[in-house]
Amino acid sequence: MKIAIVHDWLYTYAGAEKVLEQIINCFPEADLFSLIDFLPASERGFIQNKVVKTSFIQKLPFAKTKHRQYLPLMPLAIEQLDVSSYNLIISSSHAVAKGILTGPNQLHICYCHSPIRYAWDMQHQYLREAGLLRGLKSWLTRYILHKIRLWDYRTANGVDYFVANSNFIAKRIYKVYRREAEVIYPNVDTDKFTPSTDKQDFYLTASRMVPYKKIALIAEAFALMPGKKLKIVGTGPDYKKIQQLAMSCPNIELLGFVADEQLRLLMQQAKAFVFAAEEDFGIVPVEAQACGTPVIAYARGGALETVNGLDSAASTGVFFASQTKEAIQQAILEFEQQMVITPEACVVNARRFATERFRSQFKNFVLAKYQEFIKK
């Protein structure tokens, strides 16, 4: 069995890459393909230092820092990667990896982090946050996204089996492609993120600072609660906006980028982790729970599957119903009044997403489908 793993792009080690790492651990003999590969030498361990076969986008100007600007070329680029000599193709896709070309004698299994969010149900939010609601550039972007949708729907036919990272994404896959998907939750390193009894008087949020993560909204909510401390970890396009707010609010501390060890310590010490995004799954809230830290989360998306609300027999967090400052404030107050959330419950809940569980479920699923495939 000759195996190819196809990933959208490689330039950082984030949530999708943590899943990719475990897919490679399941099938270490596989060859790896990606549109681009700009991982530094010091960060290539998670792909087992594999030589990555890349697309022509790798050689285009500014591809290292502006690869998303080449979205119109990505469907063409992924189709030029040649996997015709492989029996089994596993795509790890949140953009275009699932569009890899395969034949009738090849089995293609897609671990889908999400259909292309900004081309489907999140298009209007993307256009709004990018300042593309009107004008010629707006209409050009809308046309490109329209063409991407047509291509994305068509290429779903090339996938034999979909695996979704949550029930939320399984519903999105069915809505977009009319295809059923097996749900296998992403892995969380529950051995690395461990609980601590050294809790301190601050709340924590950590994320890449892009608009849909709503870090600025969390900061604005805490600006209205000067008696409650918030620490923010992360960098990104919204950093300066959040920095300006933090400078005028002594209770908000902006830490920027921190090393993994420091982030883990902050998660262990925080009284609660605040999470305001509508995420497909959301690994960070599970990491916080593995540290024995409750989560205050927006009640949409994957958080509904990873956090147990106050109505649960083993509560691990508090939900708020809308992405507003007032809703976050109310949830903070509700959290401080509750007496039922324990670190032990948080840790037990997080262990549902342990790495060993992911490897076992995913590998067994792939091998079972391959055995069915070769018997046909």
C-alpha positions as CSV (number, residue, x, y, z in Angstrom):
1,M,0.0,0.0,0.0
2,K,1.6,3.2,-1.2
3,I,0.2,6.3,0.7
4,A,0.1,10.0,0.0
5,I,-0.9,12.6,2.5
6,V,-2.0,16.0,1.1
7,H,-2.2,19.1,3.3
8,D,-3.3,22.6,2.2
9,W,-0.2,24.6,3.2
10,L,2.7,24.3,5.6
11,Y,4.2,27.4,7.2
12,T,3.2,27.1,10.9
13,Y,2.2,24.6,13.6
14,A,-1.4,25.2,14.4
15,G,-4.6,23.2,14.9
16,A,-4.7,21.6,11.5
17,E,-1.0,20.8,11.7
18,K,-1.5,19.0,15.0
19,V,-3.9,16.7,13.3
20,L,-1.6,16.3,10.4
21,E,1.2,15.3,12.8
22,Q,-0.9,12.4,14.1
23,I,-2.0,11.3,10.6
24,I,1.7,11.1,9.8
25,N,2.2,9.1,13.0
26,C,-0.5,6.7,11.9
27,F,1.2,6.3,8.5
28,P,4.8,7.2,8.8
29,E,5.8,5.6,5.5
30,A,3.5,8.1,3.6
31,D,4.8,10.8,1.2
32,L,3.7,14.3,2.0
33,F,2.2,16.9,-0.5
34,S,1.3,20.6,0.1
35,L,0.7,23.7,-1.9
36,I,3.6,25.4,-0.1
37,D,6.2,24.4,2.5
38,F,7.9,27.3,4.4
39,L,8.4,25.5,7.7
40,P,11.7,26.4,9.2
41,A,14.2,23.7,9.9
42,S,13.6,24.0,13.6
43,E,9.9,23.2,13.3
44,R,9.9,20.2,10.9
45,G,9.9,17.5,13.6
46,F,6.1,17.2,13.5
47,I,6.2,16.1,9.8
48,Q,9.1,13.8,10.7
49,N,11.4,16.0,8.6
50,K,9.8,14.7,5.4
51,V,10.7,16.3,2.0
52,V,7.4,17.9,1.0
53,K,6.3,17.9,-2.6
54,T,4.9,21.3,-3.4
55,S,3.0,23.2,-6.1
56,F,4.0,26.0,-8.4
57,I,2.7,28.5,-5.8
58,Q,5.9,27.7,-3.8
59,K,7.9,29.7,-6.3
60,L,5.6,32.6,-6.8
61,P,6.6,36.1,-5.4
62,F,5.7,36.6,-1.7
63,A,4.2,33.1,-1.4
64,K,5.8,32.7,2.0
65,T,3.9,35.6,3.6
66,K,1.0,36.3,1.2
67,H,0.0,32.8,0.1
68,R,-3.7,33.5,0.7
69,Q,-3.5,36.1,-2.0
70,Y,-3.1,33.2,-4.5
71,L,-6.5,31.7,-3.6
72,P,-7.7,32.0,-7.2
73,L,-4.8,29.8,-8.3
74,M,-5.1,27.2,-5.6
75,P,-7.6,24.9,-7.3
76,L,-5.3,24.7,-10.4
77,A,-2.2,24.3,-8.2
78,I,-3.6,21.4,-6.1
79,E,-4.7,19.6,-9.3
80,Q,-1.1,19.7,-10.6
81,L,0.3,17.6,-7.7
82,D,0.7,14.1,-9.1
83,V,-0.4,11.3,-6.8
84,S,-1.3,8.9,-9.6
85,S,1.1,6.3,-8.3
86,Y,-0.4,5.9,-4.9
87,N,-3.1,3.4,-3.7
88,L,-4.4,5.5,-0.8
89,I,-4.6,9.3,-0.6
90,I,-5.4,11.0,2.7
91,S,-6.2,14.7,2.4
92,S,-6.1,17.0,5.4
93,S,-8.3,19.8,4.1
94,H,-9.7,23.1,5.2
95,A,-9.3,24.8,1.8
96,V,-8.4,22.9,-1.4
97,A,-6.4,19.7,-0.4
98,K,-9.5,17.6,-1.0
99,G,-9.4,18.6,-4.7
100,I,-6.4,16.5,-5.4
101,L,-7.0,14.4,-8.6
102,T,-7.5,10.7,-8.0
103,G,-8.6,7.8,-10.2
104,P,-11.0,4.9,-9.8
105,N,-8.3,2.5,-8.5
106,Q,-7.3,4.9,-5.7
107,L,-9.0,5.3,-2.4
108,H,-9.3,9.0,-1.3
109,I,-10.2,9.7,2.4
110,C,-10.5,13.4,3.4
111,Y,-10.1,14.5,7.0
112,C,-12.1,17.7,6.6
113,H,-11.4,20.5,9.1
114,S,-14.1,22.4,7.2
115,P,-15.4,23.2,3.7
116,I,-13.8,26.5,2.7
117,R,-15.4,28.7,5.3
118,Y,-14.9,32.1,3.5
119,A,-16.5,30.7,0.3
120,W,-19.6,29.2,1.9
121,D,-21.6,30.2,4.9
122,M,-19.0,32.6,6.3
123,Q,-18.6,34.6,3.0
124,H,-20.5,37.6,4.2
125,Q,-18.7,37.8,7.5
126,Y,-15.3,37.5,5.6
127,L,-16.3,40.3,3.2
128,R,-17.4,42.5,6.1
129,E,-14.3,41.9,8.1
130,A,-12.0,42.4,5.1
131,G,-13.7,45.7,4.2
132,L,-15.0,44.3,0.9
133,L,-18.7,45.1,1.1
134,R,-18.7,47.5,-1.9
135,G,-16.6,48.6,-4.9
136,L,-14.9,46.8,-7.8
137,K,-12.6,44.8,-5.5
138,S,-15.6,43.5,-3.6
139,W,-17.3,42.3,-6.8
140,L,-14.1,40.7,-8.1
141,T,-13.7,38.9,-4.7
142,R,-17.4,37.7,-4.8
143,Y,-16.9,36.4,-8.3
144,I,-13.7,34.5,-7.3
145,L,-15.5,33.0,-4.3
146,H,-18.4,32.0,-6.6
147,K,-16.0,30.1,-8.9
148,I,-14.3,28.5,-5.8
149,R,-17.7,27.2,-4.7
150,L,-18.4,25.6,-8.0
151,W,-15.0,23.9,-8.0
152,D,-15.3,22.9,-4.3
153,Y,-18.7,21.3,-4.8
154,R,-17.5,19.4,-7.9
155,T,-14.3,18.1,-6.3
156,A,-16.3,16.6,-3.4
157,N,-17.1,13.8,-5.9
158,G,-13.5,12.8,-5.9
159,V,-13.6,11.9,-2.2
160,D,-14.6,8.4,-1.3
161,Y,-15.1,9.0,2.4
162,F,-15.2,12.2,4.5
163,V,-14.1,12.4,8.1
164,A,-15.2,15.5,10.1
165,N,-13.5,17.0,13.1
166,S,-16.9,17.6,14.9
167,N,-20.6,17.0,14.5
168,F,-20.8,20.7,13.6
169,I,-18.5,20.3,10.6
170,A,-20.3,17.0,9.6
171,K,-23.5,19.1,9.3
172,R,-21.6,21.7,7.2
173,I,-20.2,19.0,5.0
174,Y,-23.7,17.6,4.4
175,K,-25.1,21.1,3.8
176,V,-22.4,21.9,1.2
177,Y,-21.7,18.6,-0.4
178,R,-24.7,16.4,0.6
179,R,-22.3,13.8,1.9
180,E,-22.2,12.0,5.2
181,A,-19.1,12.2,7.3
182,E,-17.6,10.1,10.1
183,V,-16.8,12.2,13.1
184,I,-13.4,11.7,14.6
185,Y,-12.5,14.5,17.0
186,P,-9.0,16.0,16.7
187,N,-6.3,15.1,19.1
188,V,-5.2,17.1,22.2
189,D,-2.0,16.4,24.0
190,T,-3.5,15.8,27.4
191,D,-0.1,14.5,28.7
192,K,1.5,17.9,27.9
193,F,-1.4,20.0,29.3
194,T,-1.8,18.9,32.9
195,P,-3.7,20.4,35.8
196,S,-2.3,22.6,38.6
197,T,-3.7,23.8,41.9
198,D,-1.9,27.1,41.7
199,K,-4.9,29.1,40.4
200,Q,-4.5,32.9,40.3
201,D,-6.9,35.8,39.9
202,F,-7.0,36.4,36.1
203,Y,-8.9,35.2,33.0
204,L,-7.0,34.1,29.9
205,T,-7.6,34.1,26.2
206,A,-5.2,33.0,23.5
207,S,-5.5,32.9,19.8
208,R,-4.2,34.2,16.5
209,M,-5.6,37.8,16.3
210,V,-7.9,37.6,13.3
211,P,-11.4,39.2,13.3
212,Y,-13.5,36.0,13.6
213,K,-11.6,34.9,16.7
214,K,-13.3,37.9,18.5
215,I,-10.3,38.7,20.8
216,A,-11.0,42.4,20.5
217,L,-14.6,41.7,21.6
218,I,-13.3,39.9,24.7
219,A,-11.0,42.8,25.5
220,E,-13.8,45.3,25.1
221,A,-15.9,43.3,27.5
222,F,-13.2,43.3,30.1
223,A,-12.6,47.1,29.6
224,L,-16.1,47.5,31.1
225,M,-15.1,45.3,34.1
226,P,-12.0,47.1,35.5
227,G,-12.0,44.9,38.6
228,K,-11.4,41.7,36.6
229,K,-8.0,40.9,35.1
230,L,-7.6,39.6,31.6
231,K,-4.4,38.2,30.0
232,I,-4.3,38.0,26.2
233,V,-1.8,35.8,24.3
234,G,-1.3,36.0,20.5
235,T,-0.4,38.0,17.5
236,G,-2.0,38.8,14.2
237,P,-3.8,41.5,12.1
238,D,-5.9,42.7,15.1
239,Y,-2.9,43.1,17.4
240,K,-2.6,46.9,17.1
241,K,-6.3,47.4,17.6
242,I,-6.2,45.3,20.8
243,Q,-3.0,46.9,21.9
244,Q,-4.5,50.4,21.8
245,L,-7.4,49.2,24.0
246,A,-5.1,47.4,26.4
247,M,-3.0,50.5,26.9
248,S,-6.0,52.4,28.3
249,C,-7.1,49.5,30.6
250,P,-4.8,48.5,33.5
251,N,-6.7,45.3,34.0
252,I,-5.9,44.0,30.5
253,E,-2.4,42.6,29.9
254,L,-1.4,41.9,26.3
255,L,1.4,39.3,26.2
256,G,1.8,38.8,22.4
257,F,3.5,35.6,21.4
258,V,4.6,33.3,24.2
259,A,6.4,30.0,24.1
260,D,4.4,26.8,24.6
261,E,5.7,26.3,28.1
262,Q,4.6,29.7,29.2
263,L,1.2,29.3,27.6
264,R,0.7,26.0,29.4
265,L,1.6,27.7,32.7
266,L,-0.9,30.5,32.0
267,M,-3.6,28.0,31.3
268,Q,-2.8,26.2,34.5
269,Q,-3.0,29.4,36.6
270,A,-6.0,31.1,35.0
271,K,-9.3,31.0,36.8
272,A,-11.1,30.5,33.4
273,F,-10.4,30.6,29.7
274,V,-12.5,32.9,27.6
275,F,-13.4,31.7,24.0
276,A,-15.6,33.9,21.8
277,A,-15.1,32.4,18.3
278,E,-17.4,30.1,16.4
279,E,-14.9,27.4,15.7
280,D,-15.1,24.2,13.8
281,F,-13.7,22.3,16.8
282,G,-11.4,24.5,18.8
283,I,-8.4,22.7,20.3
284,V,-7.4,25.5,22.8
285,P,-10.5,25.2,25.0
286,V,-9.8,21.5,25.4
287,E,-6.2,22.2,26.3
288,A,-7.4,24.6,28.9
289,Q,-9.7,22.0,30.4
290,A,-6.8,19.5,30.4
291,C,-5.1,22.1,32.7
292,G,-8.1,21.9,35.0
293,T,-9.3,25.3,33.8
294,P,-13.0,26.0,33.1
295,V,-14.0,27.6,29.8
296,I,-16.4,30.5,29.2
297,A,-17.4,30.0,25.5
298,Y,-19.7,31.2,22.8
299,A,-22.5,28.7,22.4
300,R,-21.9,27.9,18.7
301,G,-19.7,25.5,16.8
302,G,-17.4,22.9,18.2
303,A,-17.4,24.4,21.7
304,L,-20.8,22.8,22.2
305,E,-19.2,19.4,21.8
306,T,-16.0,20.1,23.9
307,V,-17.4,22.1,26.8
308,N,-20.1,20.9,29.3
309,G,-22.4,23.7,30.3
310,L,-23.8,24.4,33.7
311,D,-26.8,22.2,32.9
312,S,-24.5,19.1,32.6
313,A,-24.0,16.6,35.4
314,A,-20.2,17.3,35.1
315,S,-20.0,20.9,34.1
316,T,-16.7,22.3,32.7
317,G,-17.8,25.8,31.6
318,V,-20.3,28.5,31.0
319,F,-21.8,29.4,27.6
320,F,-23.0,32.8,26.3
321,A,-25.5,33.0,23.5
322,S,-24.3,36.0,21.5
323,Q,-21.0,37.6,20.4
324,T,-21.5,40.8,22.4
325,K,-19.8,42.5,25.2
326,E,-22.9,42.3,27.4
327,A,-23.2,38.5,26.9
328,I,-19.6,38.0,27.8
329,Q,-20.0,40.1,30.9
330,Q,-23.0,38.2,32.0
331,A,-21.2,34.9,31.5
332,I,-18.3,36.1,33.6
333,L,-20.7,37.0,36.4
334,E,-22.5,33.7,36.1
335,F,-19.2,31.8,36.2
336,E,-18.2,33.6,39.4
337,Q,-21.5,32.8,41.1
338,Q,-21.5,29.1,40.2
339,M,-20.2,26.5,42.6
340,V,-20.3,23.3,40.6
341,I,-17.3,23.3,38.2
342,T,-14.3,21.4,39.4
343,P,-10.8,21.0,37.9
344,E,-11.3,17.2,38.1
345,A,-14.3,17.4,35.8
346,C,-12.4,19.6,33.3
347,V,-9.6,17.1,33.2
348,V,-11.8,14.1,32.7
349,N,-13.7,15.8,29.9
350,A,-10.5,16.8,28.1
351,R,-9.3,13.2,28.2
352,R,-12.0,12.3,25.7
353,F,-9.8,13.9,23.1
354,A,-6.5,12.3,23.9
355,T,-4.0,11.7,21.2
356,E,-4.1,7.9,21.6
357,R,-7.8,7.9,21.0
358,F,-7.4,9.9,17.8
359,R,-4.7,7.6,16.4
360,S,-6.6,4.5,17.1
361,Q,-9.9,5.7,15.7
362,F,-8.5,7.3,12.6
363,K,-6.1,4.5,11.7
364,N,-8.8,1.8,12.2
365,F,-11.2,3.8,10.1
366,V,-8.7,4.2,7.2
367,L,-7.6,0.6,7.2
368,A,-11.1,-0.8,7.4
369,K,-12.2,1.4,4.4
370,Y,-9.1,0.3,2.5
371,Q,-9.8,-3.4,3.1
372,E,-13.4,-2.8,1.8
373,F,-12.0,-0.9,-1.2
374,I,-9.6,-3.6,-2.4
375,K,-12.3,-6.3,-2.1
376,K,-14.6,-4.6,-4.5
